[in-house]
């Protein structure tokens, strides 16, 4: 797990996930599902204080940092609807042949008003594990959220705080990030292909106070 990805997940936890428990009963831990959690060269577990979060890792094969291995990659029958307060994924969707199906499952298992955070490469050389299919930009991240009816809270490609450490960006290994919320009222719906028309998102608003690093 390269440093820029770790920094972005830590930033998500500080800026978004740590505030998610304000409506919870006292002492209730927030449940976190990490999709693509296999520890190849690091994981996100370290960012989730076990006193505040119950972290569970999911991947398609058993191994280090993996708690759940679904029988089918796009139908996680082992997990009920609305099961987790937070669903995260990092450096995984580029290895998924049909990421829109994975997004549907991530949305299904996310609780109403729950948070989704996805970090994926914009750059990076080919690294098949077992396949390497995609690279993502901000508009693509927003499109994935729109596809399943999530509300986008933040999205950027290769941005960071004005005082960002150099590790926030590394040439050739740039990241994109999406932070979204599942609607509290009503069930998210897949986009209606018969009536959908693209409205380009305002990327400056979506990245908030973060600035492009190049």
Biotite code that builds the C-alpha atoms (Angstrom):
import biotite.structure as struc

atoms = struc.array([
    struc.Atom([0.000, 0.000, 0.000], chain_id="A", res_id=1, res_name="UNK", atom_name="CA", element="C"),
    struc.Atom([1.797, 3.126, -1.164], chain_id="A", res_id=2, res_name="UNK", atom_name="CA", element="C"),
    struc.Atom([2.095, 6.144, 1.181], chain_id="A", res_id=3, res_name="UNK", atom_name="CA", element="C"),
    struc.Atom([-0.300, 8.461, -0.697], chain_id="A", res_id=4, res_name="UNK", atom_name="CA", element="C"),
    struc.Atom([-3.106, 5.922, -0.359], chain_id="A", res_id=5, res_name="UNK", atom_name="CA", element="C"),
    struc.Atom([-2.459, 5.534, 3.368], chain_id="A", res_id=6, res_name="UNK", atom_name="CA", element="C"),
    struc.Atom([-2.448, 9.316, 3.846], chain_id="A", res_id=7, res_name="UNK", atom_name="CA", element="C"),
    struc.Atom([-5.797, 9.685, 2.077], chain_id="A", res_id=8, res_name="UNK", atom_name="CA", element="C"),
    struc.Atom([-7.429, 6.955, 4.126], chain_id="A", res_id=9, res_name="UNK", atom_name="CA", element="C"),
    struc.Atom([-6.097, 8.518, 7.314], chain_id="A", res_id=10, res_name="UNK", atom_name="CA", element="C"),
    struc.Atom([-7.505, 11.867, 6.162], chain_id="A", res_id=11, res_name="UNK", atom_name="CA", element="C"),
    struc.Atom([-10.906, 10.257, 5.482], chain_id="A", res_id=12, res_name="UNK", atom_name="CA", element="C"),
    struc.Atom([-10.967, 8.758, 8.970], chain_id="A", res_id=13, res_name="UNK", atom_name="CA", element="C"),
    struc.Atom([-10.081, 12.088, 10.597], chain_id="A", res_id=14, res_name="UNK", atom_name="CA", element="C"),
    struc.Atom([-12.359, 14.298, 8.502], chain_id="A", res_id=15, res_name="UNK", atom_name="CA", element="C"),
    struc.Atom([-15.378, 12.036, 7.951], chain_id="A", res_id=16, res_name="UNK", atom_name="CA", element="C"),
    struc.Atom([-15.399, 8.646, 9.710], chain_id="A", res_id=17, res_name="UNK", atom_name="CA", element="C"),
    struc.Atom([-14.518, 9.984, 13.151], chain_id="A", res_id=18, res_name="UNK", atom_name="CA", element="C"),
    struc.Atom([-17.616, 12.202, 13.077], chain_id="A", res_id=19, res_name="UNK", atom_name="CA", element="C"),
    struc.Atom([-19.945, 9.430, 11.945], chain_id="A", res_id=20, res_name="UNK", atom_name="CA", element="C"),
    struc.Atom([-20.749, 8.267, 15.484], chain_id="A", res_id=21, res_name="UNK", atom_name="CA", element="C"),
    struc.Atom([-22.356, 11.513, 16.685], chain_id="A", res_id=22, res_name="UNK", atom_name="CA", element="C"),
    struc.Atom([-25.872, 10.032, 16.464], chain_id="A", res_id=23, res_name="UNK", atom_name="CA", element="C"),
    struc.Atom([-24.923, 6.637, 17.902], chain_id="A", res_id=24, res_name="UNK", atom_name="CA", element="C"),
    struc.Atom([-25.700, 5.464, 21.428], chain_id="A", res_id=25, res_name="UNK", atom_name="CA", element="C"),
    struc.Atom([-22.772, 5.968, 23.836], chain_id="A", res_id=26, res_name="UNK", atom_name="CA", element="C"),
    struc.Atom([-19.965, 3.424, 23.522], chain_id="A", res_id=27, res_name="UNK", atom_name="CA", element="C"),
    struc.Atom([-21.355, 1.896, 20.322], chain_id="A", res_id=28, res_name="UNK", atom_name="CA", element="C"),
    struc.Atom([-18.543, 1.024, 17.942], chain_id="A", res_id=29, res_name="UNK", atom_name="CA", element="C"),
    struc.Atom([-18.821, 1.823, 14.255], chain_id="A", res_id=30, res_name="UNK", atom_name="CA", element="C"),
    struc.Atom([-18.653, -1.191, 11.954], chain_id="A", res_id=31, res_name="UNK", atom_name="CA", element="C"),
    struc.Atom([-16.236, -0.991, 9.011], chain_id="A", res_id=32, res_name="UNK", atom_name="CA", element="C"),
    struc.Atom([-15.990, -3.287, 5.994], chain_id="A", res_id=33, res_name="UNK", atom_name="CA", element="C"),
    struc.Atom([-12.771, -3.081, 3.956], chain_id="A", res_id=34, res_name="UNK", atom_name="CA", element="C"),
    struc.Atom([-13.357, -4.478, 0.451], chain_id="A", res_id=35, res_name="UNK", atom_name="CA", element="C"),
    struc.Atom([-10.131, -5.813, -1.038], chain_id="A", res_id=36, res_name="UNK", atom_name="CA", element="C"),
    struc.Atom([-8.427, -6.032, 2.340], chain_id="A", res_id=37, res_name="UNK", atom_name="CA", element="C"),
    struc.Atom([-5.757, -8.679, 1.585], chain_id="A", res_id=38, res_name="UNK", atom_name="CA", element="C"),
    struc.Atom([-2.493, -7.400, 3.061], chain_id="A", res_id=39, res_name="UNK", atom_name="CA", element="C"),
    struc.Atom([-0.057, -7.458, 0.151], chain_id="A", res_id=40, res_name="UNK", atom_name="CA", element="C"),
    struc.Atom([2.220, -4.663, 1.382], chain_id="A", res_id=41, res_name="UNK", atom_name="CA", element="C"),
    struc.Atom([0.124, -3.026, 4.083], chain_id="A", res_id=42, res_name="UNK", atom_name="CA", element="C"),
    struc.Atom([-3.524, -2.475, 4.969], chain_id="A", res_id=43, res_name="UNK", atom_name="CA", element="C"),
    struc.Atom([-5.869, 0.230, 6.264], chain_id="A", res_id=44, res_name="UNK", atom_name="CA", element="C"),
    struc.Atom([-6.623, -1.536, 9.548], chain_id="A", res_id=45, res_name="UNK", atom_name="CA", element="C"),
    struc.Atom([-4.160, 0.689, 11.416], chain_id="A", res_id=46, res_name="UNK", atom_name="CA", element="C"),
    struc.Atom([-6.333, 3.765, 10.779], chain_id="A", res_id=47, res_name="UNK", atom_name="CA", element="C"),
    struc.Atom([-9.330, 2.352, 12.649], chain_id="A", res_id=48, res_name="UNK", atom_name="CA", element="C"),
    struc.Atom([-8.915, 2.527, 16.403], chain_id="A", res_id=49, res_name="UNK", atom_name="CA", element="C"),
    struc.Atom([-10.298, -0.763, 17.791], chain_id="A", res_id=50, res_name="UNK", atom_name="CA", element="C"),
    struc.Atom([-11.826, 1.169, 20.697], chain_id="A", res_id=51, res_name="UNK", atom_name="CA", element="C"),
    struc.Atom([-14.056, 3.042, 18.236], chain_id="A", res_id=52, res_name="UNK", atom_name="CA", element="C"),
    struc.Atom([-14.330, 0.780, 15.190], chain_id="A", res_id=53, res_name="UNK", atom_name="CA", element="C"),
    struc.Atom([-15.040, -2.879, 14.462], chain_id="A", res_id=54, res_name="UNK", atom_name="CA", element="C"),
    struc.Atom([-12.962, -3.467, 11.333], chain_id="A", res_id=55, res_name="UNK", atom_name="CA", element="C"),
    struc.Atom([-13.678, -6.448, 9.046], chain_id="A", res_id=56, res_name="UNK", atom_name="CA", element="C"),
    struc.Atom([-11.713, -7.298, 5.923], chain_id="A", res_id=57, res_name="UNK", atom_name="CA", element="C"),
    struc.Atom([-13.238, -8.855, 2.800], chain_id="A", res_id=58, res_name="UNK", atom_name="CA", element="C"),
    struc.Atom([-11.406, -10.256, -0.197], chain_id="A", res_id=59, res_name="UNK", atom_name="CA", element="C"),
    struc.Atom([-11.876, -12.910, -2.859], chain_id="A", res_id=60, res_name="UNK", atom_name="CA", element="C"),
    struc.Atom([-9.172, -15.213, -1.456], chain_id="A", res_id=61, res_name="UNK", atom_name="CA", element="C"),
    struc.Atom([-8.182, -16.080, 2.113], chain_id="A", res_id=62, res_name="UNK", atom_name="CA", element="C"),
    struc.Atom([-5.027, -14.560, 3.526], chain_id="A", res_id=63, res_name="UNK", atom_name="CA", element="C"),
    struc.Atom([-3.638, -11.964, 5.896], chain_id="A", res_id=64, res_name="UNK", atom_name="CA", element="C"),
    struc.Atom([-6.154, -9.306, 6.976], chain_id="A", res_id=65, res_name="UNK", atom_name="CA", element="C"),
    struc.Atom([-9.063, -11.190, 5.355], chain_id="A", res_id=66, res_name="UNK", atom_name="CA", element="C"),
    struc.Atom([-12.046, -12.102, 7.550], chain_id="A", res_id=67, res_name="UNK", atom_name="CA", element="C"),
    struc.Atom([-14.712, -12.772, 4.887], chain_id="A", res_id=68, res_name="UNK", atom_name="CA", element="C"),
    struc.Atom([-14.277, -14.562, 1.554], chain_id="A", res_id=69, res_name="UNK", atom_name="CA", element="C"),
    struc.Atom([-17.544, -14.422, -0.427], chain_id="A", res_id=70, res_name="UNK", atom_name="CA", element="C"),
    struc.Atom([-18.494, -17.498, -2.396], chain_id="A", res_id=71, res_name="UNK", atom_name="CA", element="C"),
    struc.Atom([-19.346, -15.269, -5.378], chain_id="A", res_id=72, res_name="UNK", atom_name="CA", element="C"),
    struc.Atom([-17.417, -12.073, -6.229], chain_id="A", res_id=73, res_name="UNK", atom_name="CA", element="C"),
    struc.Atom([-20.485, -9.974, -7.062], chain_id="A", res_id=74, res_name="UNK", atom_name="CA", element="C"),
    struc.Atom([-23.094, -11.458, -4.705], chain_id="A", res_id=75, res_name="UNK", atom_name="CA", element="C"),
    struc.Atom([-22.033, -11.373, -1.061], chain_id="A", res_id=76, res_name="UNK", atom_name="CA", element="C"),
    struc.Atom([-24.777, -13.559, 0.348], chain_id="A", res_id=77, res_name="UNK", atom_name="CA", element="C"),
    struc.Atom([-22.733, -13.909, 3.534], chain_id="A", res_id=78, res_name="UNK", atom_name="CA", element="C"),
    struc.Atom([-23.523, -10.262, 4.411], chain_id="A", res_id=79, res_name="UNK", atom_name="CA", element="C"),
    struc.Atom([-26.992, -8.876, 5.129], chain_id="A", res_id=80, res_name="UNK", atom_name="CA", element="C"),
    struc.Atom([-28.347, -5.629, 3.719], chain_id="A", res_id=81, res_name="UNK", atom_name="CA", element="C"),
    struc.Atom([-27.481, -2.463, 5.674], chain_id="A", res_id=82, res_name="UNK", atom_name="CA", element="C"),
    struc.Atom([-24.843, -4.231, 7.749], chain_id="A", res_id=83, res_name="UNK", atom_name="CA", element="C"),
    struc.Atom([-21.981, -1.712, 8.034], chain_id="A", res_id=84, res_name="UNK", atom_name="CA", element="C"),
    struc.Atom([-21.687, 1.928, 9.100], chain_id="A", res_id=85, res_name="UNK", atom_name="CA", element="C"),
    struc.Atom([-18.664, 2.473, 6.856], chain_id="A", res_id=86, res_name="UNK", atom_name="CA", element="C"),
    struc.Atom([-17.495, 0.637, 3.733], chain_id="A", res_id=87, res_name="UNK", atom_name="CA", element="C"),
    struc.Atom([-14.017, 1.331, 2.393], chain_id="A", res_id=88, res_name="UNK", atom_name="CA", element="C"),
    struc.Atom([-11.860, 0.049, -0.440], chain_id="A", res_id=89, res_name="UNK", atom_name="CA", element="C"),
    struc.Atom([-8.382, 0.993, -1.569], chain_id="A", res_id=90, res_name="UNK", atom_name="CA", element="C"),
    struc.Atom([-6.209, -0.074, -4.479], chain_id="A", res_id=91, res_name="UNK", atom_name="CA", element="C"),
    struc.Atom([-8.701, -2.812, -5.343], chain_id="A", res_id=92, res_name="UNK", atom_name="CA", element="C"),
    struc.Atom([-11.290, -1.709, -7.925], chain_id="A", res_id=93, res_name="UNK", atom_name="CA", element="C"),
    struc.Atom([-8.686, -1.513, -10.683], chain_id="A", res_id=94, res_name="UNK", atom_name="CA", element="C"),
    struc.Atom([-8.387, -5.290, -10.300], chain_id="A", res_id=95, res_name="UNK", atom_name="CA", element="C"),
    struc.Atom([-12.144, -5.896, -10.598], chain_id="A", res_id=96, res_name="UNK", atom_name="CA", element="C"),
    struc.Atom([-13.527, -6.739, -14.046], chain_id="A", res_id=97, res_name="UNK", atom_name="CA", element="C"),
    struc.Atom([-16.981, -5.248, -13.349], chain_id="A", res_id=98, res_name="UNK", atom_name="CA", element="C"),
    struc.Atom([-16.508, -2.562, -10.663], chain_id="A", res_id=99, res_name="UNK", atom_name="CA", element="C"),
    struc.Atom([-20.073, -1.263, -11.094], chain_id="A", res_id=100, res_name="UNK", atom_name="CA", element="C"),
    struc.Atom([-21.309, -4.603, -9.746], chain_id="A", res_id=101, res_name="UNK", atom_name="CA", element="C"),
    struc.Atom([-18.951, -4.350, -6.780], chain_id="A", res_id=102, res_name="UNK", atom_name="CA", element="C"),
    struc.Atom([-20.231, -0.828, -6.087], chain_id="A", res_id=103, res_name="UNK", atom_name="CA", element="C"),
    struc.Atom([-23.774, -2.212, -6.009], chain_id="A", res_id=104, res_name="UNK", atom_name="CA", element="C"),
    struc.Atom([-22.796, -4.757, -3.358], chain_id="A", res_id=105, res_name="UNK", atom_name="CA", element="C"),
    struc.Atom([-20.875, -2.164, -1.342], chain_id="A", res_id=106, res_name="UNK", atom_name="CA", element="C"),
    struc.Atom([-23.961, 0.060, -1.406], chain_id="A", res_id=107, res_name="UNK", atom_name="CA", element="C"),
    struc.Atom([-26.285, -2.803, -0.460], chain_id="A", res_id=108, res_name="UNK", atom_name="CA", element="C"),
    struc.Atom([-24.305, -3.750, 2.661], chain_id="A", res_id=109, res_name="UNK", atom_name="CA", element="C"),
    struc.Atom([-23.836, -0.100, 3.721], chain_id="A", res_id=110, res_name="UNK", atom_name="CA", element="C"),
    struc.Atom([-26.293, 1.182, 6.316], chain_id="A", res_id=111, res_name="UNK", atom_name="CA", element="C"),
    struc.Atom([-28.597, 4.066, 5.502], chain_id="A", res_id=112, res_name="UNK", atom_name="CA", element="C"),
    struc.Atom([-26.698, 7.304, 6.130], chain_id="A", res_id=113, res_name="UNK", atom_name="CA", element="C"),
    struc.Atom([-23.473, 5.262, 6.061], chain_id="A", res_id=114, res_name="UNK", atom_name="CA", element="C"),
    struc.Atom([-20.198, 6.376, 4.499], chain_id="A", res_id=115, res_name="UNK", atom_name="CA", element="C"),
    struc.Atom([-18.370, 4.925, 1.514], chain_id="A", res_id=116, res_name="UNK", atom_name="CA", element="C"),
    struc.Atom([-14.699, 5.677, 0.793], chain_id="A", res_id=117, res_name="UNK", atom_name="CA", element="C"),
    struc.Atom([-12.903, 4.370, -2.289], chain_id="A", res_id=118, res_name="UNK", atom_name="CA", element="C"),
    struc.Atom([-9.281, 5.086, -3.222], chain_id="A", res_id=119, res_name="UNK", atom_name="CA", element="C"),
    struc.Atom([-8.017, 3.944, -6.610], chain_id="A", res_id=120, res_name="UNK", atom_name="CA", element="C"),
    struc.Atom([-5.049, 4.724, -8.866], chain_id="A", res_id=121, res_name="UNK", atom_name="CA", element="C"),
    struc.Atom([-5.101, 7.436, -11.500], chain_id="A", res_id=122, res_name="UNK", atom_name="CA", element="C"),
    struc.Atom([-1.563, 6.545, -12.443], chain_id="A", res_id=123, res_name="UNK", atom_name="CA", element="C"),
    struc.Atom([0.519, 3.452, -11.664], chain_id="A", res_id=124, res_name="UNK", atom_name="CA", element="C"),
    struc.Atom([2.077, 0.905, -13.961], chain_id="A", res_id=125, res_name="UNK", atom_name="CA", element="C"),
    struc.Atom([0.264, -2.316, -14.844], chain_id="A", res_id=126, res_name="UNK", atom_name="CA", element="C"),
    struc.Atom([0.124, -4.635, -11.849], chain_id="A", res_id=127, res_name="UNK", atom_name="CA", element="C"),
    struc.Atom([-2.069, -7.682, -12.466], chain_id="A", res_id=128, res_name="UNK", atom_name="CA", element="C"),
    struc.Atom([-3.561, -9.227, -9.347], chain_id="A", res_id=129, res_name="UNK", atom_name="CA", element="C"),
    struc.Atom([-4.819, -11.384, -10.993], chain_id="A", res_id=130, res_name="UNK", atom_name="CA", element="C"),
    struc.Atom([-5.924, -8.792, -13.600], chain_id="A", res_id=131, res_name="UNK", atom_name="CA", element="C"),
    struc.Atom([-5.441, -5.025, -13.911], chain_id="A", res_id=132, res_name="UNK", atom_name="CA", element="C"),
    struc.Atom([-8.369, -3.420, -15.722], chain_id="A", res_id=133, res_name="UNK", atom_name="CA", element="C"),
    struc.Atom([-8.869, 0.292, -14.973], chain_id="A", res_id=134, res_name="UNK", atom_name="CA", element="C"),
    struc.Atom([-7.539, 3.678, -13.912], chain_id="A", res_id=135, res_name="UNK", atom_name="CA", element="C"),
    struc.Atom([-9.911, 6.292, -12.480], chain_id="A", res_id=136, res_name="UNK", atom_name="CA", element="C"),
    struc.Atom([-10.346, 10.073, -12.596], chain_id="A", res_id=137, res_name="UNK", atom_name="CA", element="C"),
    struc.Atom([-12.642, 12.295, -10.520], chain_id="A", res_id=138, res_name="UNK", atom_name="CA", element="C"),
    struc.Atom([-15.488, 12.182, -13.050], chain_id="A", res_id=139, res_name="UNK", atom_name="CA", element="C"),
    struc.Atom([-15.290, 8.401, -13.093], chain_id="A", res_id=140, res_name="UNK", atom_name="CA", element="C"),
    struc.Atom([-15.532, 8.229, -9.309], chain_id="A", res_id=141, res_name="UNK", atom_name="CA", element="C"),
    struc.Atom([-18.589, 10.472, -9.341], chain_id="A", res_id=142, res_name="UNK", atom_name="CA", element="C"),
    struc.Atom([-20.105, 8.320, -12.091], chain_id="A", res_id=143, res_name="UNK", atom_name="CA", element="C"),
    struc.Atom([-19.794, 5.191, -9.939], chain_id="A", res_id=144, res_name="UNK", atom_name="CA", element="C"),
    struc.Atom([-21.639, 6.931, -7.096], chain_id="A", res_id=145, res_name="UNK", atom_name="CA", element="C"),
    struc.Atom([-24.336, 8.203, -9.445], chain_id="A", res_id=146, res_name="UNK", atom_name="CA", element="C"),
    struc.Atom([-24.801, 4.712, -10.872], chain_id="A", res_id=147, res_name="UNK", atom_name="CA", element="C"),
    struc.Atom([-25.987, 3.398, -7.492], chain_id="A", res_id=148, res_name="UNK", atom_name="CA", element="C"),
    struc.Atom([-27.668, 6.564, -6.215], chain_id="A", res_id=149, res_name="UNK", atom_name="CA", element="C"),
    struc.Atom([-25.134, 7.620, -3.570], chain_id="A", res_id=150, res_name="UNK", atom_name="CA", element="C"),
    struc.Atom([-24.675, 11.260, -2.542], chain_id="A", res_id=151, res_name="UNK", atom_name="CA", element="C"),
    struc.Atom([-21.143, 12.445, -3.291], chain_id="A", res_id=152, res_name="UNK", atom_name="CA", element="C"),
    struc.Atom([-19.511, 14.285, -0.379], chain_id="A", res_id=153, res_name="UNK", atom_name="CA", element="C"),
    struc.Atom([-15.981, 14.582, -1.748], chain_id="A", res_id=154, res_name="UNK", atom_name="CA", element="C"),
    struc.Atom([-13.964, 13.517, -4.772], chain_id="A", res_id=155, res_name="UNK", atom_name="CA", element="C"),
    struc.Atom([-10.549, 14.427, -6.120], chain_id="A", res_id=156, res_name="UNK", atom_name="CA", element="C"),
    struc.Atom([-7.628, 13.225, -8.173], chain_id="A", res_id=157, res_name="UNK", atom_name="CA", element="C"),
    struc.Atom([-4.097, 13.929, -6.903], chain_id="A", res_id=158, res_name="UNK", atom_name="CA", element="C"),
    struc.Atom([-5.061, 16.736, -4.531], chain_id="A", res_id=159, res_name="UNK", atom_name="CA", element="C"),
    struc.Atom([-4.080, 17.423, -0.954], chain_id="A", res_id=160, res_name="UNK", atom_name="CA", element="C"),
    struc.Atom([-3.977, 19.987, 1.849], chain_id="A", res_id=161, res_name="UNK", atom_name="CA", element="C"),
    struc.Atom([-2.112, 23.208, 1.131], chain_id="A", res_id=162, res_name="UNK", atom_name="CA", element="C"),
    struc.Atom([0.597, 22.008, 3.529], chain_id="A", res_id=163, res_name="UNK", atom_name="CA", element="C"),
    struc.Atom([0.546, 18.437, 2.225], chain_id="A", res_id=164, res_name="UNK", atom_name="CA", element="C"),
    struc.Atom([3.521, 16.200, 2.884], chain_id="A", res_id=165, res_name="UNK", atom_name="CA", element="C"),
    struc.Atom([5.379, 15.154, -0.258], chain_id="A", res_id=166, res_name="UNK", atom_name="CA", element="C"),
    struc.Atom([4.025, 11.612, 0.126], chain_id="A", res_id=167, res_name="UNK", atom_name="CA", element="C"),
    struc.Atom([0.523, 12.843, -0.774], chain_id="A", res_id=168, res_name="UNK", atom_name="CA", element="C"),
    struc.Atom([1.605, 12.647, -4.435], chain_id="A", res_id=169, res_name="UNK", atom_name="CA", element="C"),
    struc.Atom([4.133, 10.527, -6.262], chain_id="A", res_id=170, res_name="UNK", atom_name="CA", element="C"),
    struc.Atom([4.621, 10.865, -10.044], chain_id="A", res_id=171, res_name="UNK", atom_name="CA", element="C"),
    struc.Atom([3.244, 7.797, -11.763], chain_id="A", res_id=172, res_name="UNK", atom_name="CA", element="C"),
    struc.Atom([1.333, 6.619, -8.662], chain_id="A", res_id=173, res_name="UNK", atom_name="CA", element="C"),
    struc.Atom([-1.352, 9.290, -8.315], chain_id="A", res_id=174, res_name="UNK", atom_name="CA", element="C"),
    struc.Atom([-4.638, 8.486, -6.561], chain_id="A", res_id=175, res_name="UNK", atom_name="CA", element="C"),
    struc.Atom([-8.305, 9.321, -6.990], chain_id="A", res_id=176, res_name="UNK", atom_name="CA", element="C"),
    struc.Atom([-10.718, 9.222, -4.051], chain_id="A", res_id=177, res_name="UNK", atom_name="CA", element="C"),
    struc.Atom([-14.481, 9.140, -3.631], chain_id="A", res_id=178, res_name="UNK", atom_name="CA", element="C"),
    struc.Atom([-16.362, 9.763, -0.371], chain_id="A", res_id=179, res_name="UNK", atom_name="CA", element="C"),
    struc.Atom([-20.118, 9.295, -0.564], chain_id="A", res_id=180, res_name="UNK", atom_name="CA", element="C"),
    struc.Atom([-23.138, 8.734, 1.663], chain_id="A", res_id=181, res_name="UNK", atom_name="CA", element="C"),
    struc.Atom([-26.020, 6.311, 1.325], chain_id="A", res_id=182, res_name="UNK", atom_name="CA", element="C"),
    struc.Atom([-29.361, 8.147, 1.472], chain_id="A", res_id=183, res_name="UNK", atom_name="CA", element="C"),
    struc.Atom([-31.081, 7.886, 4.845], chain_id="A", res_id=184, res_name="UNK", atom_name="CA", element="C"),
    struc.Atom([-34.571, 8.065, 3.369], chain_id="A", res_id=185, res_name="UNK", atom_name="CA", element="C"),
    struc.Atom([-35.359, 5.768, 0.486], chain_id="A", res_id=186, res_name="UNK", atom_name="CA", element="C"),
    struc.Atom([-33.377, 3.011, -1.164], chain_id="A", res_id=187, res_name="UNK", atom_name="CA", element="C"),
    struc.Atom([-30.607, 3.951, -3.595], chain_id="A", res_id=188, res_name="UNK", atom_name="CA", element="C"),
    struc.Atom([-31.583, 3.119, -7.147], chain_id="A", res_id=189, res_name="UNK", atom_name="CA", element="C"),
    struc.Atom([-29.451, 2.191, -10.100], chain_id="A", res_id=190, res_name="UNK", atom_name="CA", element="C"),
    struc.Atom([-29.335, 4.941, -12.693], chain_id="A", res_id=191, res_name="UNK", atom_name="CA", element="C"),
    struc.Atom([-32.213, 4.860, -15.202], chain_id="A", res_id=192, res_name="UNK", atom_name="CA", element="C"),
    struc.Atom([-30.456, 4.435, -18.534], chain_id="A", res_id=193, res_name="UNK", atom_name="CA", element="C"),
    struc.Atom([-33.564, 5.472, -20.471], chain_id="A", res_id=194, res_name="UNK", atom_name="CA", element="C"),
    struc.Atom([-33.655, 8.972, -18.974], chain_id="A", res_id=195, res_name="UNK", atom_name="CA", element="C"),
    struc.Atom([-30.164, 9.735, -17.651], chain_id="A", res_id=196, res_name="UNK", atom_name="CA", element="C"),
    struc.Atom([-28.270, 12.737, -18.986], chain_id="A", res_id=197, res_name="UNK", atom_name="CA", element="C"),
    struc.Atom([-24.798, 13.687, -17.787], chain_id="A", res_id=198, res_name="UNK", atom_name="CA", element="C"),
    struc.Atom([-24.376, 16.891, -15.794], chain_id="A", res_id=199, res_name="UNK", atom_name="CA", element="C"),
    struc.Atom([-20.616, 17.402, -15.335], chain_id="A", res_id=200, res_name="UNK", atom_name="CA", element="C"),
    struc.Atom([-19.762, 17.654, -11.630], chain_id="A", res_id=201, res_name="UNK", atom_name="CA", element="C"),
    struc.Atom([-18.049, 20.766, -10.286], chain_id="A", res_id=202, res_name="UNK", atom_name="CA", element="C"),
    struc.Atom([-14.681, 19.305, -9.350], chain_id="A", res_id=203, res_name="UNK", atom_name="CA", element="C"),
    struc.Atom([-13.546, 22.407, -7.446], chain_id="A", res_id=204, res_name="UNK", atom_name="CA", element="C"),
    struc.Atom([-16.529, 22.114, -5.092], chain_id="A", res_id=205, res_name="UNK", atom_name="CA", element="C"),
    struc.Atom([-16.101, 18.359, -4.679], chain_id="A", res_id=206, res_name="UNK", atom_name="CA", element="C"),
    struc.Atom([-12.466, 18.615, -3.625], chain_id="A", res_id=207, res_name="UNK", atom_name="CA", element="C"),
    struc.Atom([-13.351, 21.145, -0.923], chain_id="A", res_id=208, res_name="UNK", atom_name="CA", element="C"),
    struc.Atom([-10.310, 22.836, 0.562], chain_id="A", res_id=209, res_name="UNK", atom_name="CA", element="C"),
    struc.Atom([-7.815, 20.465, -1.039], chain_id="A", res_id=210, res_name="UNK", atom_name="CA", element="C"),
    struc.Atom([-5.656, 21.730, -3.893], chain_id="A", res_id=211, res_name="UNK", atom_name="CA", element="C"),
    struc.Atom([-4.144, 20.066, -6.974], chain_id="A", res_id=212, res_name="UNK", atom_name="CA", element="C"),
    struc.Atom([-0.652, 18.862, -6.183], chain_id="A", res_id=213, res_name="UNK", atom_name="CA", element="C"),
    struc.Atom([0.768, 19.584, -9.637], chain_id="A", res_id=214, res_name="UNK", atom_name="CA", element="C"),
])
